[in-house]
Amino acid sequence: MPLYAMVGYDHPNAAANRAPIRSEHRAYFRANLAPVRLAGAFNNDRGEQIGTMLVFEADDEKTVWDWIKSEPFYRGGIYQQCEVHLWNPVIGEIAPGPAVAPVS
């Protein structure tokens, strides 16, 4: 099954806007973890989050966008720009199955 990478770039005020919806975001991830293979934050040199990258295993890009558009941070306007691209890893491997790390 193909892999897709979502890259979301935060609005400048995203850190303050994340707090009120963080618990909803975590609950959504826990309930909808199956297509997510990797997830992580982009941080600036001060350690502040400035974006997000998610890697999905999905049949098509529409499936990925459907997941993203239901995600609370996306719905809450955290990202000033959000992109999805077919992703072809060249070095390293992703373990089989969905992501299993706790959602922080």
C-alpha positions as CSV (number, residue, x, y, z in Angstrom):
1,M,0.0,0.0,0.0
2,P,1.3,3.5,-0.8
3,L,2.8,5.9,1.8
4,Y,1.8,9.5,1.9
5,A,3.5,12.3,3.8
6,M,1.5,15.2,5.2
7,V,3.5,18.3,6.1
8,G,1.6,21.1,8.0
9,Y,3.3,24.4,8.6
10,D,1.9,26.3,11.7
11,H,0.5,29.8,11.8
12,P,2.7,32.0,14.0
13,N,0.1,31.8,16.9
14,A,-0.4,28.1,16.7
15,A,1.2,27.2,20.0
16,A,-1.4,29.2,22.0
17,N,-4.2,27.8,19.9
18,R,-3.2,24.2,20.3
19,A,-3.7,24.1,24.1
20,P,-7.5,24.4,24.1
21,I,-8.0,21.6,21.6
22,R,-5.0,19.3,22.5
23,S,-7.2,16.7,24.4
24,E,-9.5,16.5,21.4
25,H,-6.5,16.1,19.1
26,R,-5.1,13.2,21.2
27,A,-8.5,11.5,21.4
28,Y,-8.9,11.7,17.6
29,F,-5.4,10.2,17.1
30,R,-6.0,7.4,19.6
31,A,-9.3,6.5,17.9
32,N,-8.0,6.8,14.3
33,L,-4.4,5.6,14.5
34,A,-4.7,2.7,12.0
35,P,-3.5,4.6,8.9
36,V,-0.7,6.6,10.7
37,R,2.7,5.1,10.4
38,L,4.9,8.0,11.7
39,A,4.1,11.3,13.3
40,G,6.3,14.1,14.6
41,A,6.8,17.8,15.1
42,F,9.0,20.3,13.4
43,N,10.6,22.6,16.0
44,N,12.6,25.8,15.6
45,D,16.0,26.4,17.3
46,R,14.2,27.5,20.5
47,G,12.3,24.2,20.7
48,E,9.0,25.7,19.7
49,Q,6.8,23.6,17.5
50,I,6.4,25.2,14.0
51,G,4.9,22.3,12.1
52,T,4.0,18.7,11.8
53,M,4.8,15.7,9.6
54,L,2.6,12.6,9.4
55,V,3.2,9.5,7.3
56,F,0.1,7.5,6.3
57,E,-0.3,4.1,4.7
58,A,-3.4,4.5,2.6
59,D,-5.0,3.4,-0.7
60,D,-5.1,7.0,-2.1
61,E,-4.5,10.6,-1.3
62,K,-8.3,11.3,-0.8
63,T,-8.3,8.8,2.1
64,V,-5.4,10.8,3.7
65,W,-7.2,14.1,3.2
66,D,-10.4,12.7,4.7
67,W,-8.4,11.8,7.8
68,I,-6.6,15.1,8.0
69,K,-9.8,17.2,7.5
70,S,-11.4,15.5,10.5
71,E,-8.4,16.0,12.7
72,P,-8.9,18.7,15.4
73,F,-5.7,20.7,14.8
74,Y,-6.5,20.9,11.1
75,R,-10.2,21.9,11.8
76,G,-8.9,24.4,14.4
77,G,-6.8,26.3,11.9
78,I,-3.4,25.4,13.4
79,Y,-1.8,25.1,10.0
80,Q,-1.3,28.0,7.6
81,Q,-0.3,25.5,4.9
82,C,-0.9,21.8,4.7
83,E,0.4,19.5,1.9
84,V,0.1,15.8,1.1
85,H,2.5,14.0,-1.2
86,L,3.1,10.4,-2.2
87,W,6.2,9.4,-0.3
88,N,8.8,7.0,-1.3
89,P,11.3,6.2,1.5
90,V,14.8,5.5,0.1
91,I,16.9,4.9,3.2
92,G,15.7,3.0,6.2
93,E,12.5,1.1,6.9
94,I,9.2,1.6,8.6
95,A,8.1,-1.3,10.7
96,P,5.0,-3.1,9.5
97,G,1.6,-2.1,11.0
98,P,0.2,1.1,12.4
99,A,2.1,3.5,14.7
100,V,2.1,2.3,18.3
101,A,3.8,5.1,20.2
102,P,1.7,7.1,22.7
103,V,0.1,10.3,21.5
104,S,1.7,13.2,23.5
